[in-house]
Amino acid sequence: MSGDLETPADFRPAWWLRGAHAQTVWGRLTRPRRSIAFRRERLETPDQDELILDWMDGPASSPILVCLHGLEGSSFSVYVQGILSCAARRGWRAVAPNFRSCARDPTRLDQMIPNRRPRLYHSGETEDLDFLLGSLAARDPESPLVAVGASLGGNILLKWLGEHPEQNTVRAAVALSTPFDLSASARHLDSGIGRLYVEPFLKTLRPKAISTAVRFPEAAEKIDVPGVKRSRTFSEFDDAATAPLHGFAGAEDYYRRSSSLAYLQRIASPTLCINADDDPFLPEAVLARAKEAASDAIDFSTPEYGGHIGFVGGAWPWRAHYWAEETTVAYLERHLG
């Protein structure tokens, strides 16, 4: 069982931004999405698809931060931009991989770039991350690697760490606002105000799944297109598209096999999990279960407030700061020595 991390400065939410939902949506509505000047790389995958990587360059042999975005996010997500800005101030390099079908056209951020194979991405898909980390380590063995994942990206990162307990590629990791138990999170969002968060995700997920079925005959045999069109919850969408496309028996089988909760006990690398008690994406009981299941290598920082990837502080709106992003990079810096 892990312990709670003693942080030098506990999070205090901004007085002008109280409440989990306000904390959750503020940054997405107000922060810039182009604060980092990226260099784009297309990395060919073993299955003849590509991973679109957006690089923040820096001094040779400096640490490389790998930053994984959340569901339907990208390298231009505001929290990715914020984390990379913190890394830039330390003279690091960083790479923000875009999960398959999530990369944006830099000239039109509302335009996603489709992938070349009949598959998408999901919360338990760790093959691409494993390939990416191996490629980076082989390409630049003198540069230490650290990693952070947000929400879905946090689940993928924790699952990968649990699958590779003996790895020495990633020196330290941070998972931010991770759902841990995908089934519990999906049920939690199916009711009340949670439904308001689900539809914006489905608004882009549904067309992706339908497009995949149209472009690839082998995908059309698996995806239930009418079910996708009818879906109004994550479980309905995952039953119709995610599960059959990626070899799961159904949504519950996908959630069970992909949830990072089952992998926490095997993680051996220094890892910090940052979650707010009031995260609207996660039942509070799941956070308690994650703490109980976690190995001694995992620390938790669990402020009472902060919402989902929010943690907005500061005296005034025009001087907002983002505690979780600063805490993330400070934690990784300590473990780099």
LUMDODREN-318738 format. One record per residue (C-alpha): residue number from 1; residue in three letters; x, y, z. Coordinates in Angstrom, 1 decimal. Last residue first. Example, Ala and Ser with C-alpha at 12.3 -4.5 7.8 and 13.67 -1.06 7.14 Angstrom:
! LUMDODREN-318738
{resi = 2 | resn = SER | px = 13.7 | py = -1.1 | pz = 7.1}
{resi = 1 | resn = ALA | px = 12.3 | py = -4.5 | pz = 7.8}
***
This chain:
! LUMDODREN-318738
{resi = 337 | resn = GLY | px = 18.5 | py = 14.2 | pz = -9.5}
{resi = 336 | resn = LEU | px = 16.0 | py = 13.0 | pz = -12.2}
{resi = 335 | resn = HIS | px = 13.7 | py = 11.9 | pz = -9.4}
{resi = 334 | resn = ARG | px = 13.4 | py = 15.5 | pz = -8.0}
{resi = 333 | resn = GLU | px = 12.8 | py = 16.8 | pz = -11.5}
{resi = 332 | resn = LEU | px = 9.9 | py = 14.4 | pz = -12.0}
{resi = 331 | resn = TYR | px = 8.2 | py = 15.7 | pz = -8.8}
{resi = 330 | resn = ALA | px = 8.7 | py = 19.3 | pz = -9.8}
{resi = 329 | resn = VAL | px = 7.3 | py = 18.6 | pz = -13.3}
{resi = 328 | resn = THR | px = 4.1 | py = 17.2 | pz = -11.8}
{resi = 327 | resn = THR | px = 3.7 | py = 19.7 | pz = -9.0}
{resi = 326 | resn = GLU | px = 3.8 | py = 22.6 | pz = -11.6}
{resi = 325 | resn = GLU | px = 1.2 | py = 20.9 | pz = -13.7}
{resi = 324 | resn = ALA | px = -1.0 | py = 20.1 | pz = -10.7}
{resi = 323 | resn = TRP | px = -0.8 | py = 23.6 | pz = -9.4}
{resi = 322 | resn = TYR | px = -2.0 | py = 25.4 | pz = -12.4}
{resi = 321 | resn = HIS | px = -1.7 | py = 29.2 | pz = -12.1}
{resi = 320 | resn = ALA | px = -4.2 | py = 31.9 | pz = -12.7}
{resi = 319 | resn = ARG | px = -3.0 | py = 35.5 | pz = -12.9}
{resi = 318 | resn = TRP | px = -5.6 | py = 37.0 | pz = -15.2}
{resi = 317 | resn = PRO | px = -8.3 | py = 35.2 | pz = -13.2}
{resi = 316 | resn = TRP | px = -7.0 | py = 36.8 | pz = -9.9}
{resi = 315 | resn = ALA | px = -5.2 | py = 35.6 | pz = -6.8}
{resi = 314 | resn = GLY | px = -4.1 | py = 32.3 | pz = -8.2}
{resi = 313 | resn = GLY | px = -5.2 | py = 28.7 | pz = -8.2}
{resi = 312 | resn = VAL | px = -6.6 | py = 26.2 | pz = -10.8}
{resi = 311 | resn = PHE | px = -6.3 | py = 22.6 | pz = -9.9}
{resi = 310 | resn = GLY | px = -8.1 | py = 21.5 | pz = -13.1}
{resi = 309 | resn = ILE | px = -7.3 | py = 18.2 | pz = -14.7}
{resi = 308 | resn = HIS | px = -10.7 | py = 17.0 | pz = -13.4}
{resi = 307 | resn = GLY | px = -11.9 | py = 18.9 | pz = -10.4}
{resi = 306 | resn = GLY | px = -9.4 | py = 20.6 | pz = -8.1}
{resi = 305 | resn = TYR | px = -10.7 | py = 20.2 | pz = -4.5}
{resi = 304 | resn = GLU | px = -9.9 | py = 18.0 | pz = -1.5}
{resi = 303 | resn = PRO | px = -6.3 | py = 17.6 | pz = -2.6}
{resi = 302 | resn = THR | px = -5.2 | py = 14.0 | pz = -3.3}
{resi = 301 | resn = SER | px = -1.4 | py = 13.6 | pz = -3.8}
{resi = 300 | resn = PHE | px = -0.6 | py = 9.9 | pz = -4.0}
{resi = 299 | resn = ASP | px = 2.7 | py = 8.2 | pz = -4.0}
{resi = 298 | resn = ILE | px = 3.4 | py = 5.0 | pz = -5.8}
{resi = 297 | resn = ALA | px = 6.5 | py = 2.9 | pz = -5.4}
{resi = 296 | resn = ASP | px = 5.0 | py = 1.2 | pz = -2.3}
{resi = 295 | resn = SER | px = 2.6 | py = -0.6 | pz = -4.5}
{resi = 294 | resn = ALA | px = -1.0 | py = 0.6 | pz = -5.0}
{resi = 293 | resn = ALA | px = -4.1 | py = -1.5 | pz = -4.2}
{resi = 292 | resn = GLU | px = -5.2 | py = 0.5 | pz = -1.1}
{resi = 291 | resn = LYS | px = -4.6 | py = 3.8 | pz = -2.7}
{resi = 290 | resn = ALA | px = -6.5 | py = 2.8 | pz = -5.8}
{resi = 289 | resn = ARG | px = -9.4 | py = 1.5 | pz = -3.7}
{resi = 288 | resn = ALA | px = -9.7 | py = 4.9 | pz = -1.9}
{resi = 287 | resn = LEU | px = -9.7 | py = 6.7 | pz = -5.3}
{resi = 286 | resn = VAL | px = -12.5 | py = 4.3 | pz = -6.4}
{resi = 285 | resn = ALA | px = -14.6 | py = 5.3 | pz = -3.4}
{resi = 284 | resn = GLU | px = -14.4 | py = 9.0 | pz = -4.5}
{resi = 283 | resn = PRO | px = -16.3 | py = 8.2 | pz = -7.7}
{resi = 282 | resn = LEU | px = -14.3 | py = 9.5 | pz = -10.6}
{resi = 281 | resn = PHE | px = -15.1 | py = 11.8 | pz = -13.6}
{resi = 280 | resn = PRO | px = -16.5 | py = 14.7 | pz = -11.4}
{resi = 279 | resn = ASP | px = -13.1 | py = 14.9 | pz = -9.6}
{resi = 278 | resn = ASP | px = -14.1 | py = 16.1 | pz = -6.1}
{resi = 277 | resn = ASP | px = -11.4 | py = 14.2 | pz = -4.2}
{resi = 276 | resn = ALA | px = -8.9 | py = 15.6 | pz = -6.6}
{resi = 275 | resn = ASN | px = -6.4 | py = 13.2 | pz = -8.1}
{resi = 274 | resn = ILE | px = -2.6 | py = 13.3 | pz = -8.5}
{resi = 273 | resn = CYS | px = -0.8 | py = 10.0 | pz = -8.8}
{resi = 272 | resn = LEU | px = 2.9 | py = 10.1 | pz = -8.4}
{resi = 271 | resn = THR | px = 5.2 | py = 7.3 | pz = -9.6}
{resi = 270 | resn = PRO | px = 8.7 | py = 6.1 | pz = -8.8}
{resi = 269 | resn = SER | px = 9.1 | py = 2.8 | pz = -10.7}
{resi = 268 | resn = ALA | px = 8.1 | py = -0.5 | pz = -9.3}
{resi = 267 | resn = ILE | px = 4.4 | py = -0.8 | pz = -10.5}
{resi = 266 | resn = ARG | px = 3.0 | py = -4.3 | pz = -9.8}
{resi = 265 | resn = GLN | px = 0.3 | py = -3.3 | pz = -7.3}
{resi = 264 | resn = LEU | px = -1.0 | py = -0.6 | pz = -9.6}
{resi = 263 | resn = TYR | px = -1.9 | py = -3.0 | pz = -12.4}
{resi = 262 | resn = ALA | px = -5.4 | py = -4.0 | pz = -11.5}
{resi = 261 | resn = LEU | px = -6.5 | py = -0.4 | pz = -11.0}
{resi = 260 | resn = SER | px = -5.1 | py = 0.5 | pz = -14.4}
{resi = 259 | resn = SER | px = -8.4 | py = -0.4 | pz = -16.0}
{resi = 258 | resn = SER | px = -8.0 | py = -2.1 | pz = -19.5}
{resi = 257 | resn = ARG | px = -9.0 | py = -5.7 | pz = -18.9}
{resi = 256 | resn = ARG | px = -12.1 | py = -4.9 | pz = -16.8}
{resi = 255 | resn = TYR | px = -13.2 | py = -1.9 | pz = -18.9}
{resi = 254 | resn = TYR | px = -12.9 | py = -3.9 | pz = -22.2}
{resi = 253 | resn = ASP | px = -14.7 | py = -6.9 | pz = -20.7}
{resi = 252 | resn = GLU | px = -17.4 | py = -4.5 | pz = -19.5}
{resi = 251 | resn = ALA | px = -17.7 | py = -2.8 | pz = -22.9}
{resi = 250 | resn = GLY | px = -18.1 | py = -6.1 | pz = -24.8}
{resi = 249 | resn = ALA | px = -16.2 | py = -9.3 | pz = -25.7}
{resi = 248 | resn = PHE | px = -13.0 | py = -7.3 | pz = -26.4}
{resi = 247 | resn = GLY | px = -11.0 | py = -7.7 | pz = -29.6}
{resi = 246 | resn = HIS | px = -10.2 | py = -4.1 | pz = -30.5}
{resi = 245 | resn = LEU | px = -12.9 | py = -3.2 | pz = -33.0}
{resi = 244 | resn = PRO | px = -15.5 | py = -5.2 | pz = -31.0}
{resi = 243 | resn = ALA | px = -14.8 | py = -3.4 | pz = -27.7}
{resi = 242 | resn = THR | px = -14.3 | py = 0.2 | pz = -29.0}
{resi = 241 | resn = ALA | px = -17.3 | py = 0.3 | pz = -31.4}
{resi = 240 | resn = ALA | px = -20.8 | py = -0.8 | pz = -30.3}
{resi = 239 | resn = ASP | px = -20.2 | py = -1.9 | pz = -26.7}
{resi = 238 | resn = ASP | px = -17.8 | py = 1.1 | pz = -26.2}
{resi = 237 | resn = PHE | px = -20.4 | py = 3.5 | pz = -27.5}
{resi = 236 | resn = GLU | px = -23.1 | py = 2.2 | pz = -25.3}
{resi = 235 | resn = SER | px = -20.8 | py = 2.1 | pz = -22.3}
{resi = 234 | resn = PHE | px = -19.7 | py = 5.6 | pz = -22.9}
{resi = 233 | resn = THR | px = -23.2 | py = 6.9 | pz = -22.9}
{resi = 232 | resn = ARG | px = -25.5 | py = 8.3 | pz = -25.6}
{resi = 231 | resn = SER | px = -25.0 | py = 5.8 | pz = -28.3}
{resi = 230 | resn = ARG | px = -27.6 | py = 5.6 | pz = -31.1}
{resi = 229 | resn = LYS | px = -25.2 | py = 6.4 | pz = -34.0}
{resi = 228 | resn = VAL | px = -22.7 | py = 3.9 | pz = -32.6}
{resi = 227 | resn = GLY | px = -25.4 | py = 1.2 | pz = -32.3}
{resi = 226 | resn = PRO | px = -26.4 | py = 1.8 | pz = -35.9}
{resi = 225 | resn = VAL | px = -22.7 | py = 1.5 | pz = -36.9}
{resi = 224 | resn = ASP | px = -22.1 | py = -1.8 | pz = -35.0}
{resi = 223 | resn = ILE | px = -18.4 | py = -2.0 | pz = -35.6}
{resi = 222 | resn = LYS | px = -16.9 | py = -5.5 | pz = -36.4}
{resi = 221 | resn = GLU | px = -17.6 | py = -6.2 | pz = -40.0}
{resi = 220 | resn = ALA | px = -17.2 | py = -2.6 | pz = -40.9}
{resi = 219 | resn = ALA | px = -13.7 | py = -2.8 | pz = -39.4}
{resi = 218 | resn = GLU | px = -12.6 | py = -5.4 | pz = -41.9}
{resi = 217 | resn = PRO | px = -14.2 | py = -3.4 | pz = -44.7}
{resi = 216 | resn = PHE | px = -12.0 | py = -0.3 | pz = -43.8}
{resi = 215 | resn = ARG | px = -12.9 | py = 3.2 | pz = -44.9}
{resi = 214 | resn = VAL | px = -16.6 | py = 3.2 | pz = -44.0}
{resi = 213 | resn = ALA | px = -16.2 | py = 1.4 | pz = -40.7}
{resi = 212 | resn = THR | px = -13.3 | py = 3.7 | pz = -39.7}
{resi = 211 | resn = SER | px = -15.5 | py = 6.7 | pz = -40.7}
{resi = 210 | resn = ILE | px = -18.3 | py = 5.5 | pz = -38.4}
{resi = 209 | resn = ALA | px = -15.9 | py = 5.1 | pz = -35.5}
{resi = 208 | resn = LYS | px = -14.4 | py = 8.5 | pz = -36.0}
{resi = 207 | resn = PRO | px = -17.8 | py = 10.1 | pz = -36.5}
{resi = 206 | resn = ARG | px = -19.0 | py = 8.7 | pz = -33.1}
{resi = 205 | resn = LEU | px = -15.9 | py = 9.6 | pz = -31.2}
{resi = 204 | resn = THR | px = -16.2 | py = 13.3 | pz = -32.1}
{resi = 203 | resn = LYS | px = -19.7 | py = 14.1 | pz = -30.6}
{resi = 202 | resn = LEU | px = -19.1 | py = 11.2 | pz = -28.2}
{resi = 201 | resn = PHE | px = -16.6 | py = 13.3 | pz = -26.2}
{resi = 200 | resn = PRO | px = -18.8 | py = 16.4 | pz = -26.2}
{resi = 199 | resn = GLU | px = -21.7 | py = 14.1 | pz = -25.1}
{resi = 198 | resn = VAL | px = -20.0 | py = 12.7 | pz = -22.0}
{resi = 197 | resn = TYR | px = -19.3 | py = 15.8 | pz = -20.0}
{resi = 196 | resn = LEU | px = -23.0 | py = 16.9 | pz = -19.8}
{resi = 195 | resn = ARG | px = -24.0 | py = 13.4 | pz = -18.9}
{resi = 194 | resn = GLY | px = -22.0 | py = 13.8 | pz = -15.7}
{resi = 193 | resn = ILE | px = -24.5 | py = 16.3 | pz = -14.5}
{resi = 192 | resn = GLY | px = -26.7 | py = 13.6 | pz = -13.3}
{resi = 191 | resn = SER | px = -26.1 | py = 10.0 | pz = -14.3}
{resi = 190 | resn = ASP | px = -24.0 | py = 8.1 | pz = -16.9}
{resi = 189 | resn = LEU | px = -20.8 | py = 9.8 | pz = -15.8}
{resi = 188 | resn = HIS | px = -20.6 | py = 7.6 | pz = -12.6}
{resi = 187 | resn = ARG | px = -21.4 | py = 4.5 | pz = -14.6}
{resi = 186 | resn = ALA | px = -18.4 | py = 5.2 | pz = -17.0}
{resi = 185 | resn = SER | px = -16.1 | py = 6.0 | pz = -14.0}
{resi = 184 | resn = ALA | px = -17.1 | py = 2.7 | pz = -12.3}
{resi = 183 | resn = SER | px = -16.4 | py = 0.7 | pz = -15.5}
{resi = 182 | resn = LEU | px = -13.1 | py = 2.5 | pz = -16.2}
{resi = 181 | resn = ASP | px = -11.7 | py = 1.9 | pz = -12.7}
{resi = 180 | resn = PHE | px = -8.4 | py = 3.9 | pz = -12.4}
{resi = 179 | resn = PRO | px = -10.0 | py = 7.2 | pz = -13.7}
{resi = 178 | resn = THR | px = -6.6 | py = 9.0 | pz = -13.7}
{resi = 177 | resn = SER | px = -6.7 | py = 12.7 | pz = -12.8}
{resi = 176 | resn = LEU | px = -2.9 | py = 13.1 | pz = -13.4}
{resi = 175 | resn = ALA | px = -0.6 | py = 10.2 | pz = -13.6}
{resi = 174 | resn = VAL | px = 3.1 | py = 11.1 | pz = -13.0}
{resi = 173 | resn = ALA | px = 6.1 | py = 9.1 | pz = -13.9}
{resi = 172 | resn = ALA | px = 9.8 | py = 8.5 | pz = -12.9}
{resi = 171 | resn = ARG | px = 13.0 | py = 7.2 | pz = -14.5}
{resi = 170 | resn = VAL | px = 11.2 | py = 5.7 | pz = -17.6}
{resi = 169 | resn = THR | px = 13.5 | py = 3.2 | pz = -19.5}
{resi = 168 | resn = ASN | px = 14.4 | py = 1.1 | pz = -16.5}
{resi = 167 | resn = GLN | px = 11.7 | py = -1.6 | pz = -16.9}
{resi = 166 | resn = GLU | px = 11.3 | py = -4.3 | pz = -14.3}
{resi = 165 | resn = PRO | px = 7.7 | py = -3.7 | pz = -13.6}
{resi = 164 | resn = HIS | px = 6.7 | py = -3.7 | pz = -17.2}
{resi = 163 | resn = GLU | px = 3.0 | py = -4.5 | pz = -17.3}
{resi = 162 | resn = GLY | px = 2.4 | py = -2.3 | pz = -14.3}
{resi = 161 | resn = LEU | px = 4.2 | py = 0.6 | pz = -15.8}
{resi = 160 | resn = TRP | px = 2.2 | py = 0.1 | pz = -19.0}
{resi = 159 | resn = LYS | px = -1.1 | py = 0.1 | pz = -17.0}
{resi = 158 | resn = LEU | px = 0.0 | py = 3.3 | pz = -15.2}
{resi = 157 | resn = LEU | px = 0.8 | py = 5.1 | pz = -18.5}
{resi = 156 | resn = ILE | px = -2.4 | py = 4.0 | pz = -20.2}
{resi = 155 | resn = ASN | px = -4.6 | py = 5.1 | pz = -17.2}
{resi = 154 | resn = GLY | px = -2.7 | py = 8.4 | pz = -17.1}
{resi = 153 | resn = GLY | px = -3.3 | py = 9.0 | pz = -20.8}
{resi = 152 | resn = LEU | px = -7.0 | py = 8.4 | pz = -20.2}
{resi = 151 | resn = SER | px = -6.9 | py = 11.1 | pz = -17.6}
{resi = 150 | resn = ALA | px = -3.5 | py = 12.9 | pz = -18.0}
{resi = 149 | resn = GLY | px = -0.3 | py = 11.0 | pz = -18.6}
{resi = 148 | resn = VAL | px = 3.2 | py = 12.0 | pz = -17.5}
{resi = 147 | resn = ALA | px = 6.6 | py = 10.5 | pz = -18.4}
{resi = 146 | resn = VAL | px = 10.3 | py = 10.8 | pz = -17.7}
{resi = 145 | resn = LEU | px = 13.1 | py = 9.8 | pz = -20.0}
{resi = 144 | resn = PRO | px = 16.8 | py = 10.3 | pz = -19.3}
{resi = 143 | resn = SER | px = 18.9 | py = 11.3 | pz = -22.3}
{resi = 142 | resn = GLU | px = 22.1 | py = 9.3 | pz = -23.0}
{resi = 141 | resn = PRO | px = 20.3 | py = 6.5 | pz = -24.8}
{resi = 140 | resn = ASP | px = 19.0 | py = 8.8 | pz = -27.6}
{resi = 139 | resn = ARG | px = 17.6 | py = 6.7 | pz = -30.5}
{resi = 138 | resn = ALA | px = 17.3 | py = 3.4 | pz = -28.6}
{resi = 137 | resn = ALA | px = 15.6 | py = 5.0 | pz = -25.7}
{resi = 136 | resn = LEU | px = 13.2 | py = 7.0 | pz = -27.9}
{resi = 135 | resn = SER | px = 12.3 | py = 4.0 | pz = -30.0}
{resi = 134 | resn = GLY | px = 11.7 | py = 1.8 | pz = -26.9}
{resi = 133 | resn = LEU | px = 9.5 | py = 4.5 | pz = -25.4}
{resi = 132 | resn = LEU | px = 7.5 | py = 4.8 | pz = -28.7}
{resi = 131 | resn = PHE | px = 7.0 | py = 1.1 | pz = -29.1}
{resi = 130 | resn = ASP | px = 5.8 | py = 0.7 | pz = -25.5}
{resi = 129 | resn = LEU | px = 3.5 | py = 3.6 | pz = -25.9}
{resi = 128 | resn = ASP | px = 2.0 | py = 2.2 | pz = -29.1}
{resi = 127 | resn = GLU | px = 1.5 | py = -1.2 | pz = -27.5}
{resi = 126 | resn = THR | px = -0.2 | py = 0.2 | pz = -24.4}
{resi = 125 | resn = GLU | px = -3.8 | py = 0.4 | pz = -25.5}
{resi = 124 | resn = GLY | px = -5.8 | py = 0.2 | pz = -22.3}
{resi = 123 | resn = SER | px = -7.8 | py = 3.4 | pz = -22.5}
{resi = 122 | resn = HIS | px = -8.5 | py = 3.2 | pz = -26.2}
{resi = 121 | resn = TYR | px = -7.0 | py = 4.0 | pz = -29.6}
{resi = 120 | resn = LEU | px = -8.3 | py = 3.6 | pz = -33.1}
{resi = 119 | resn = ARG | px = -8.0 | py = 0.5 | pz = -35.4}
{resi = 118 | resn = PRO | px = -8.5 | py = -0.2 | pz = -39.1}
{resi = 117 | resn = ARG | px = -5.1 | py = 1.2 | pz = -40.1}
{resi = 116 | resn = ARG | px = -4.0 | py = 4.4 | pz = -41.8}
{resi = 115 | resn = ASN | px = -4.9 | py = 7.0 | pz = -39.1}
{resi = 114 | resn = PRO | px = -7.2 | py = 9.9 | pz = -39.6}
{resi = 113 | resn = ILE | px = -5.9 | py = 13.5 | pz = -38.9}
{resi = 112 | resn = MET | px = -8.2 | py = 15.6 | pz = -36.8}
{resi = 111 | resn = GLN | px = -9.5 | py = 19.0 | pz = -37.9}
{resi = 110 | resn = ASP | px = -10.6 | py = 21.3 | pz = -35.1}
{resi = 109 | resn = LEU | px = -7.0 | py = 22.5 | pz = -34.6}
{resi = 108 | resn = ARG | px = -6.9 | py = 23.9 | pz = -38.1}
{resi = 107 | resn = THR | px = -3.4 | py = 25.0 | pz = -39.2}
{resi = 106 | resn = PRO | px = -1.7 | py = 22.5 | pz = -37.0}
{resi = 105 | resn = ASP | px = -3.9 | py = 19.7 | pz = -38.4}
{resi = 104 | resn = ARG | px = -4.7 | py = 17.8 | pz = -35.2}
{resi = 103 | resn = ALA | px = -3.5 | py = 14.4 | pz = -34.1}
{resi = 102 | resn = CYS | px = -6.2 | py = 12.3 | pz = -32.4}
{resi = 101 | resn = SER | px = -6.8 | py = 9.5 | pz = -35.0}
{resi = 100 | resn = ARG | px = -4.1 | py = 7.3 | pz = -33.3}
{resi = 99 | resn = PHE | px = -3.0 | py = 8.7 | pz = -30.1}
{resi = 98 | resn = ASN | px = -1.0 | py = 11.9 | pz = -30.4}
{resi = 97 | resn = PRO | px = 2.5 | py = 11.7 | pz = -28.9}
{resi = 96 | resn = ALA | px = 3.7 | py = 14.8 | pz = -27.0}
{resi = 95 | resn = VAL | px = 7.5 | py = 14.9 | pz = -26.9}
{resi = 94 | resn = ALA | px = 9.5 | py = 17.0 | pz = -24.6}
{resi = 93 | resn = ARG | px = 12.9 | py = 18.5 | pz = -24.2}
{resi = 92 | resn = TRP | px = 14.1 | py = 20.0 | pz = -20.9}
{resi = 91 | resn = GLY | px = 15.6 | py = 23.3 | pz = -20.1}
{resi = 90 | resn = ARG | px = 13.9 | py = 23.7 | pz = -16.8}
{resi = 89 | resn = ARG | px = 11.5 | py = 26.5 | pz = -18.0}
{resi = 88 | resn = ALA | px = 10.7 | py = 24.2 | pz = -21.0}
{resi = 87 | resn = ALA | px = 9.4 | py = 21.5 | pz = -18.6}
{resi = 86 | resn = CYS | px = 6.9 | py = 24.0 | pz = -17.1}
{resi = 85 | resn = SER | px = 5.8 | py = 25.0 | pz = -20.6}
{resi = 84 | resn = LEU | px = 5.4 | py = 21.3 | pz = -21.5}
{resi = 83 | resn = ILE | px = 3.0 | py = 20.8 | pz = -18.6}
{resi = 82 | resn = GLY | px = 0.9 | py = 23.8 | pz = -19.6}
{resi = 81 | resn = GLN | px = 0.8 | py = 22.8 | pz = -23.3}
{resi = 80 | resn = VAL | px = -0.3 | py = 19.3 | pz = -22.4}
{resi = 79 | resn = TYR | px = -2.9 | py = 20.9 | pz = -20.0}
{resi = 78 | resn = VAL | px = -4.2 | py = 23.1 | pz = -22.8}
{resi = 77 | resn = SER | px = -4.7 | py = 20.2 | pz = -25.3}
{resi = 76 | resn = PHE | px = -2.6 | py = 21.0 | pz = -28.4}
{resi = 75 | resn = SER | px = -0.7 | py = 17.7 | pz = -28.2}
{resi = 74 | resn = SER | px = -4.1 | py = 16.0 | pz = -28.5}
{resi = 73 | resn = GLY | px = -7.3 | py = 15.3 | pz = -26.6}
{resi = 72 | resn = GLU | px = -10.1 | py = 13.0 | pz = -27.6}
{resi = 71 | resn = LEU | px = -9.7 | py = 11.1 | pz = -24.3}
{resi = 70 | resn = GLY | px = -6.6 | py = 12.3 | pz = -22.4}
{resi = 69 | resn = HIS | px = -3.1 | py = 13.4 | pz = -23.5}
{resi = 68 | resn = LEU | px = 0.2 | py = 11.6 | pz = -22.9}
{resi = 67 | resn = CYS | px = 3.3 | py = 13.7 | pz = -22.2}
{resi = 66 | resn = VAL | px = 6.8 | py = 12.2 | pz = -22.7}
{resi = 65 | resn = LEU | px = 9.4 | py = 14.4 | pz = -21.0}
{resi = 64 | resn = ILE | px = 12.9 | py = 14.1 | pz = -22.4}
{resi = 63 | resn = PRO | px = 15.8 | py = 15.0 | pz = -20.2}
{resi = 62 | resn = SER | px = 18.7 | py = 17.1 | pz = -21.8}
{resi = 61 | resn = SER | px = 21.1 | py = 15.1 | pz = -23.9}
{resi = 60 | resn = ALA | px = 21.0 | py = 17.8 | pz = -26.7}
{resi = 59 | resn = PRO | px = 19.5 | py = 21.1 | pz = -25.5}
{resi = 58 | resn = GLY | px = 15.8 | py = 21.7 | pz = -26.3}
{resi = 57 | resn = ASP | px = 13.1 | py = 20.8 | pz = -28.8}
{resi = 56 | resn = MET | px = 9.4 | py = 20.6 | pz = -28.0}
{resi = 55 | resn = TRP | px = 8.3 | py = 17.8 | pz = -30.2}
{resi = 54 | resn = ASP | px = 4.9 | py = 16.8 | pz = -31.6}
{resi = 53 | resn = LEU | px = 4.7 | py = 13.1 | pz = -32.5}
{resi = 52 | resn = ILE | px = 2.3 | py = 11.6 | pz = -35.0}
{resi = 51 | resn = LEU | px = 2.3 | py = 7.9 | pz = -34.6}
{resi = 50 | resn = GLU | px = 2.1 | py = 6.1 | pz = -37.9}
{resi = 49 | resn = ASP | px = 0.5 | py = 3.0 | pz = -39.4}
{resi = 48 | resn = GLN | px = 2.5 | py = 0.2 | pz = -41.1}
{resi = 47 | resn = ASP | px = 1.8 | py = -2.4 | pz = -38.3}
{resi = 46 | resn = PRO | px = 5.3 | py = -2.0 | pz = -36.8}
{resi = 45 | resn = THR | px = 4.7 | py = 1.8 | pz = -36.5}
{resi = 44 | resn = GLU | px = 6.2 | py = 4.5 | pz = -38.6}
{resi = 43 | resn = LEU | px = 7.0 | py = 7.7 | pz = -36.6}
{resi = 42 | resn = ARG | px = 5.8 | py = 10.9 | pz = -38.1}
{resi = 41 | resn = GLU | px = 7.6 | py = 13.9 | pz = -36.6}
{resi = 40 | resn = ARG | px = 6.3 | py = 17.4 | pz = -36.0}
{resi = 39 | resn = ARG | px = 8.4 | py = 20.2 | pz = -34.5}
{resi = 38 | resn = PHE | px = 6.2 | py = 22.2 | pz = -32.1}
{resi = 37 | resn = ALA | px = 6.3 | py = 25.8 | pz = -30.9}
{resi = 36 | resn = ILE | px = 4.6 | py = 25.7 | pz = -27.6}
{resi = 35 | resn = SER | px = 2.0 | py = 28.3 | pz = -26.4}
{resi = 34 | resn = ARG | px = -0.4 | py = 27.2 | pz = -29.1}
{resi = 33 | resn = ARG | px = -3.5 | py = 26.0 | pz = -27.3}
{resi = 32 | resn = PRO | px = -4.0 | py = 29.1 | pz = -25.2}
{resi = 31 | resn = ARG | px = -6.0 | py = 28.9 | pz = -21.9}
{resi = 30 | resn = THR | px = -9.5 | py = 30.3 | pz = -21.4}
{resi = 29 | resn = LEU | px = -12.2 | py = 27.8 | pz = -22.1}
{resi = 28 | resn = ARG | px = -10.3 | py = 24.5 | pz = -21.5}
{resi = 27 | resn = GLY | px = -8.7 | py = 26.1 | pz = -18.4}
{resi = 26 | resn = TRP | px = -12.0 | py = 26.9 | pz = -16.8}
{resi = 25 | resn = VAL | px = -13.8 | py = 23.6 | pz = -17.5}
{resi = 24 | resn = THR | px = -12.7 | py = 21.4 | pz = -14.6}
{resi = 23 | resn = GLN | px = -12.2 | py = 24.0 | pz = -11.9}
{resi = 22 | resn = ALA | px = -15.7 | py = 25.3 | pz = -12.6}
{resi = 21 | resn = HIS | px = -17.1 | py = 21.8 | pz = -12.5}
{resi = 20 | resn = ALA | px = -15.4 | py = 20.9 | pz = -9.2}
{resi = 19 | resn = GLY | px = -16.5 | py = 24.0 | pz = -7.3}
{resi = 18 | resn = ARG | px = -14.9 | py = 27.4 | pz = -6.5}
{resi = 17 | resn = LEU | px = -13.2 | py = 29.6 | pz = -9.1}
{resi = 16 | resn = TRP | px = -12.9 | py = 33.1 | pz = -7.7}
{resi = 15 | resn = TRP | px = -11.3 | py = 32.0 | pz = -4.5}
{resi = 14 | resn = ALA | px = -8.7 | py = 30.1 | pz = -6.5}
{resi = 13 | resn = PRO | px = -8.3 | py = 26.6 | pz = -5.2}
{resi = 12 | resn = ARG | px = -5.6 | py = 26.0 | pz = -2.6}
{resi = 11 | resn = PHE | px = -3.2 | py = 23.2 | pz = -3.4}
{resi = 10 | resn = ASP | px = -0.7 | py = 22.2 | pz = -0.7}
{resi = 9 | resn = ALA | px = 2.7 | py = 23.8 | pz = -1.1}
{resi = 8 | resn = PRO | px = 5.7 | py = 21.7 | pz = -0.1}
{resi = 7 | resn = THR | px = 4.0 | py = 18.4 | pz = -0.9}
{resi = 6 | resn = GLU | px = 3.9 | py = 15.5 | pz = 1.5}
{resi = 5 | resn = LEU | px = 2.9 | py = 12.6 | pz = -0.7}
{resi = 4 | resn = ASP | px = 0.2 | py = 10.2 | pz = 0.6}
{resi = 3 | resn = GLY | px = 1.4 | py = 6.6 | pz = 1.1}
{resi = 2 | resn = SER | px = 1.3 | py = 3.4 | pz = -0.9}
{resi = 1 | resn = MET | px = 0.0 | py = 0.0 | pz = 0.0}
***
